[in-house]
Amino acid sequence: MFGRVSNVCLGVLLASAIGTPALQAQAPAGGDTAAPQTSDAPNPQLKPNPLEALRKFEPPADEEYQLGRGDEIQIDFTGRPELQAKLVIGPDGRITLPVAGEIMLAGANRSEAAQKIATVLAPYYANLSVLVTVSKYTANRVLVLGAVDHPGPMVFDGQPTLLEAITRGGLPLVGPLKRPQIPDQCAIYRGSDKVMWVQLRQLVESGNPLADIRLRREDVVYVPDPSERFVSVLGEVNHPGAVQLNSNSTLISVLADAGGITEKAGGRPHIQVVDPKSGTSRSIAFNDLLNPAKSLEITLKPGEIVYVPQSGFYRATFLLERINPLASLAVLAAVNGAL
């Protein structure tokens, strides 16, 4: 699992990787198409710009903060100081006001929260002007895992950045001057459908500002140990994330280490195994893995990505449009295997 922290459940699909060869992409059916090519002409290739993909992954600098569970907020009412309140948003995302009762605020920005409060109090107080401020940030967290001195959640007052999060986690000090050693690469896991691999040292040494890419709340930053051998298991498994390889690891053992497949995968999924370095993929029927007569022992290489697609009803809800067209790695291969 993730370095020094085990059994971390992360929902991840794929977004991009800096310096990783892109996959070949086929033109979508329908719509405008290129002129037919002769049989000896090479097929066109989509070669995404990894830096552009990283820029698209970065949230806007002026993105409004959304209130979250545990945040302490100050509520002020113009001309009504007796209504002023300082409250903590509860684990259910709600606050409780006298007379009005419970109000859901998690996920709302400050102005949206003020409007919600004014609306629920409107039957009791006329012409209320409400101002909501955050007096203590608790929900604005980033989780840092892997080869850092102090893995765990980091809380930020403002918008967190990658270098700030990693520095707080603690990097090994090297050389006579005891300078922090910047990792060669790290991964940013976001929500249930994205992972971005960043070649951090390369970006720092080139002076690229994307080395300090802005993060979103609840992002997970994973710093791999240079000696660590692992694969990423994504999609419909019970514990998606990084699984460490050993000399006896096979595809079936890696799936078991990820908690096995979920019911959304159906009974006969085709497992996609993707090599981001070469841009190649292979598809293995899960039933064949379980069939002793097949005697399949699929071995995996470090850095490969194992993707278990949704099946049946759930598969129909997986929309290709959700995938960033600039995404590299195996996004297209994974989607083609899932649909």
N, C-alpha and C positions, 0 to 999 in steps of 0.2 A: 504494500500500500504506500502511502505518501511518506517516504523517508522515515522520520522518527515518530510519526503519528500514524497509527494503524486504524483500520476499520472506519475510514472517513468516506461517507457516502456523498459522491459528487455526481450531479447530472450534467453530462457533457455530450455534445455531438462533435462538430468540427467547425473551425473558422479558417485559420491560416497558420503558416509557419514561415518565419523569415528565413530566406536563403534556401528554401525547399523547392525542388523542381515542381512545376505545375503539371497537372494531368492534361491529357488531351481531352477536348470537349467536342461533342457533336452538336450541330445546329439543331434547335428544337423543331419539332414537326409543325408545319403550318407557318403562315406569316411569310415575311420576306426571306428568301434564300439566295445563296450565291449561285452563280452560273455553274452548270455541270462541268466537272473536270474529267479529263481523260484518265484512263485506268492507270497510266504510269505517272500521273501527277500526284504529288504528296498531298495528304489530307491537311486542311488548315488546322492549326493548333491554337488553343487559347492559352496564352502565357500571362497569367495575372502578375501585376506588379506587387510584390509582397509588402513594400513600404506603403503603397496606396491602401492595401487591405488593412494594414495596421492603423493607418489614419482613420479609416472608416470605423474601425473597432473602438477608437477613442471617443468617449462622450464629449459633447460640446463643453467649452470652458464656462459658458453661462448657463449650463443646465440647472434648473431649479431643484433644490433639495426637497425630497419627499419625506414626510414625517414617518417614523417607524416605531416599533414597539420598544419601550424603554426610554424614549426621548422625553425630556422634561420641557414643557412649554409654558410660556407666560401669556395669559389672555387678558388684554386690556380693552375697556369699553369707554369710548370718548364721552366725557361728562357723567359717567356712572362709575366712580371709583369703588363703590361698594360691591360691584360685581366682579372686580378684578380677581383673577385666580391663577395659581401656579400648580399645574397638574402633571402627572406622569402618564404617558400613554401605556395602557396595560398590555399584558401578553396577548389579549384578543384584539389589539389594535384600537381600542375604544377609550374614551374618557367618560366621566359621569359628571354632569352639571346639575345643581339644584333645580328643581322644577322640570327641566327639560329631560333629564335622564341620560341614557347612554347615547354617545355619538361616535361613529366610526371615523377615525382620522388617519389611520395608517394608510400610506400610499398617496395622501393628499399633500400638495405643497402648502405653504403658509397662507396664501390668499384663498385657496380652495377651502382650507380648514376654517378660516375666518368666515367665509360665506356660509359654510355648513352650520357653524355656531349661530350666526345671525338668523339663519332660516328657522332653526328649531326654537329659538327664543322669541321669534317675531310675534307669536300669539300672546306673549306675556309682557313684552317690552316693545314700545314703538320706536322706530327710527334709530335702531342700534347701529353704531359704527364699531366694528370689531377689528382688533389688531392682534395677530398671533406671532410670537417670536420664539425661537428655540433658546432656552437658557442653559441646557445641558444636552450634548449629543451622546447618545448611547447606541442608537441603531446604526450609526454611520460607521460600520465595521468592515474591515478586510481581514481575511484569514490568511496567514502566511505559514506555509508548511515546507517540510523538507530539510535541506542542508543549511539551516540557520541555527544560531545559538539559542534563540528563544521563540520557538514556533508557537503559534496561537493567534487569537484575535487581536487586532489592533484597532483602536477607536480614534477617529479623526474629527476635529471640529469643522474643518473645511473639506474640500474635495481631495481625496487621497491620490497619491501618485505612486508609480511602481517603485522608483528608487527610494522614496520615503518609506514605503511599506517594508521593503527588503532591508533597509538600513535599520529600521526599528527591530526587525527580527534578529539582527546581529550577524555580521559576516566575519569569517575568519580573518585575522590580522597576519600579514605576511611581510617579510623583508625587514631590514634593520630599522626602518621608520615605522613599522607596524601599521601599514596602510590596509584598509579593507580590501579583500580580494573580490572583485566583481565576478559573479558566475558567468560562464560562457553563455548559458541560456536559461530561461525560466518559462513557465507556462502560466497564463491567466485563464482560469476557468470562470465562466459567467453564466449564471442561471442554469437552465436545464438543457441548453442546446449549443453552447459555444466553448471552444478552447482556442486560445491564441498562443503559439509558441514564439518567443521573442529571443533573438540572438543578441543578448544584452551587452556583452563585452564589445562586440563589433560595433554596436550603435554608440556606446560610450566613447570608444577610442576614435570613432569618426566624428564625434561631436554632434551627432544627430539628436535633436530634442525629443524624438520619439523614444529615446532610452528612458525618459521620465514620463511615459504615457500616463494620462489621467485614468483613474480607475473608477468603478462604480461601487456603491455600497453592496456588500455581500459577495464581491469578487473573491476568488481564492487564488492566491499566488503560490505556485509550487516551484521550489528551487531544487532540482535534482542533484544528488551527489555525483561527482564526476565518475566514480567507480560503479555507480548503480546501473543495473540492467533491468529494464522494465518495458512493458507494453501498456497501452491505454485501452481499456475495455469500455465501450460506449453503447448507448442505446438501451435496449430492453433487457437489462440485467439488474439484479437487486441492489448491487453496490457498484455503480459505475465509477471509474477512476483508474489510477495507475496500479498495476499488479506487477510485483517484482518477479523476475525470472530466476530459475535455478537450473542446474544441469538436467533435471528431469521434467522440466515444464513442457507441457503439450497444450494444444488448443483446448481440449476438454478439461484439463486441470486448471488452466487460466480462467475458464468460464466458471468453474467451481469456486475458485478463489474470489471471483467477483459476485458470489452469492447465487449463481445459477440464473437462468433466464426467467423473465416474468411471464404472466399469463397473456400479456399483450403481444408477446412474440408469437403466440399460437403454438401448435404442436409440431409444425414442420418448417421452422425458419431456415433460411439460407444465410449462414454466417459470412460476413464480408471481412476479409483480412487484407489490409491495405499497407503497402510499404511507401511512406511519404517520400523517402529519398529517391526512389526510382519512379514513383507515380503509378505503380502497378497494383493490381488487386486480384484476389482470387475469391471464389465463392465455394463454400463447403456446406452441404446439406447436414443439418443437425442430426437427422435420423441416421445418416451414414456414420457419424461419430459414435453413436450409441450402438451400432450394429456390430457385434463381435465378428461376424463373417467378413466384414469389410477390413478389419484390422487396421483402421486408420489411426495413425499417431502423427498428427500435424504438428510440426515444430514451428516455433515462432522466433523471429529475430528481434533484438532490442530496438525499440522505437516504432515497431509496427503498431497498427491500430486495428482492434477487433471491434466490429460494429454488428450488433444484433438488431435487425429492423423490426418494426411493428408489422403485424399481420392481420388479415381479415378486416374487420370493421375499423380497427385502430389505424391500419395502414392507410385507409382512405382519408384520414384526417391529416396526414403528413403532406404538407403542401410544398412543392418545389420552389414556389415563389419566396419562401421564408429564407432560402439560402442566398447569401451574398454572392453575386455573380463573380466577384473578384476573389472568392475564397479558393485557396489552393488545397494541397493535400488530397484527400480522398472524398471530398464532399460529393462530387458528381458520381463517383463510383458507388459511394454508399447509398445515395438516393436512387440511382439506377437499380441497385440491388434490392432496395426496399419497396420500390413500386412495381 
